[in-house]
Amino acid sequence: MFRRIWSSLMARNVKKIDKKQHFKPKVLDLFSGAGGISWGFHSAGFKIIGGLDYFGASIESFEKNMPEAVGMVRDLRKPGFDDVRDVIGTEDIDVIVGGPSCQGFSTSGGLSRTSGRDESDPRNRLFINYLDMVDEFRPSWIVFENVPGLLLYNQGRVAIDIVRAFKEIGYSVAPMILLAADFGVPQLRRRLFFVGNRTGADNCFPAATHGNPELWKNYSLPFAHLSRIGHGANREVAPHVSFADACSDLPPIEEGEELNGAQYLCDPTTPYQALMRTHSQTVEQHAAADLPSLDRLAATVLLEGQNWRNMPANSLPARFSRIRPYDATTLLKRLSSGLPSYTITTKFNEATTGAFIHPTQARTISLREAARLQSFPDHFLFSGTASQIRQQIGNAVPPILAQAIAEAIYPSVVRDVFKENVESTRDSVVVENSLTESDILKLKAPRRVREQEEITYDQV
């Protein structure tokens, strides 16, 4: 039998924290983009000190929406951190968050010191400099985010190497794949998170608050062993937030139209809409792209939930004849009002790249709709061209998902940093810090959170 890895904690009779005694751990966001992770941590009570990213428009957005923080345009492959120290000041960093692009990992060389780092490979340089910056600033906790496919690289050895590399600088980390929709984001987006610390504390992940028992029915889920948080629904969770729940109060627009300073279509009709409209009186950056002829045809003839297979065969380019009917099911697809969206990418203006056609209007989704589906509030405004804004929105970690992670680790961070005990504001799933390298790809989590009960491998 494997050692027991998983246990669960239920937060009951939660005591609200007095604002005068509200501890605000300090966060540095690497590869910050516009600030999706930062906004989530800010919403959970953390103080954002700074954000670093190579993309200037992203840093403009970050600084516009994070006035307490300092943004810095910085290529993290560049060695040395004196310039970072000069910008963020002398404050200690309690948490470092962020994640290099998945192109930052090479399977030909190691990432840890013992396996031999191939620092000449610029793809490795992104992660190694991230790791070096963690080693330089020595935060108590780290949250490292990436795509689930990272676990495929070199048959999982890259994931093991990441764990080993963090361990060599004193951090115990654990991975888990989370589905954004299971935490109240209206989007079926799955991301991989490594949560870790150097204090000896157990690592925490948020328990799911939403679910759909039919979602994975008859579906072989990749990395199911790392995707069991949520993974359906039970009586203790709410249904997934749908496209209509998220966006039905936004005014209709035509293809190529943009609204700024417009009135909402109606009062909020769902809690999610009310949350998105906090501190907002008008709709901003509600802009729909011009469409090529094929996308326009799809946006005109398809019904909700239909895709390219439902279009007249003579309207499709020859390349579609080479696609098997059960493949590419999200191409030229119209979203369904009563379901979450699919993953928002940087090309949500193009129907030929994914399921981005509005459920009822003859266009692809707007900048503001995409931002809402990513859980950015309406007062969060983006800098740059439409293309640059799409890049910022599509690359972001959904703030509500980031907030869930932040709330899960908050009591442990406060205990480690401030030596004070505060009660959790959400249910959490805990990974014991005795996790070893051989356990990483065998990790299993319970299908549902259970009170004060340890879960062993042979019970899952």
Stockholm file with secondary structure:
# STOCKHOLM 1.0

chainA/1-460         MFRRIWSSLMARNVKKIDKKQHFKPKVLDLFSGAGGISWGFHSAGFKIIGGLDYFGASIESFEKNMPEAVGMVRDLRKPGFDDVRDVIGTEDIDVIVGGPSCQGFSTSGGLSRTSGRDESDPRNRLFINYLDMVDEFRPSWIVFENVPGLLLYNQGRVAIDIVRAFKEIGYSVAPMILLAADFGVPQLRRRLFFVGNRTGADNCFPAATHGNPELWKNYSLPFAHLSRIGHGANREVAPHVSFADACSDLPPIEEGEELNGAQYLCDPTTPYQALMRTHSQTVEQHAAADLPSLDRLAATVLLEGQNWRNMPANSLPARFSRIRPYDATTLLKRLSSGLPSYTITTKFNEATTGAFIHPTQARTISLREAARLQSFPDHFLFSGTASQIRQQIGNAVPPILAQAIAEAIYPSVVRDVFKENVESTRDSVVVENSLTESDILKLKAPRRVREQEEITYDQV
#=GR chainA/1-460 SS CCCCCEEEECCCSCCCCCGGGCCCCEEEEETCTTTHHHHHHHHTTCEEEEEEESCHHHHHHHHHHCTTSEEEECCTTSCCCHHHHHHHCSCCCSEEEECCCGGGCCSSSBSSTTTCBCTTSHHHHHHHHHHHHHHHHCCSEEEEEECGGGGGGGGGHHHHHHHHHHHHTTCEEEEEEEEGGGGTCSEECEEEEEEEESSSCCEEEECCSEECTTTTTTCCCTTGGGCCSSSSCCTTSEECCCHHHHHTTSCCCCTTCEESSBCCSSSCCSHHHHHHTTTCSSBCCEECCCCCHHHHHHHHHCCTTCCGGGSCGGGSCGGGGGSCTTSCTTTTCBCCTTSCEECCCTTTTCGGGSSCBCSSSSSBCCHHHHHHHTTCCTTCCCCSCHHHHHHHHHHSCCHHHHHHHHHHHHHHHHHHHHCCCCCCSSCEEEECTTCCGGGGGGCCCCSSCCTTCEECGGGC
#=GC SS_cons         CCCCCEEEECCCSCCCCCGGGCCCCEEEEETCTTTHHHHHHHHTTCEEEEEEESCHHHHHHHHHHCTTSEEEECCTTSCCCHHHHHHHCSCCCSEEEECCCGGGCCSSSBSSTTTCBCTTSHHHHHHHHHHHHHHHHCCSEEEEEECGGGGGGGGGHHHHHHHHHHHHTTCEEEEEEEEGGGGTCSEECEEEEEEEESSSCCEEEECCSEECTTTTTTCCCTTGGGCCSSSSCCTTSEECCCHHHHHTTSCCCCTTCEESSBCCSSSCCSHHHHHHTTTCSSBCCEECCCCCHHHHHHHHHCCTTCCGGGSCGGGSCGGGGGSCTTSCTTTTCBCCTTSCEECCCTTTTCGGGSSCBCSSSSSBCCHHHHHHHTTCCTTCCCCSCHHHHHHHHHHSCCHHHHHHHHHHHHHHHHHHHHCCCCCCSSCEEEECTTCCGGGGGGCCCCSSCCTTCEECGGGC
//
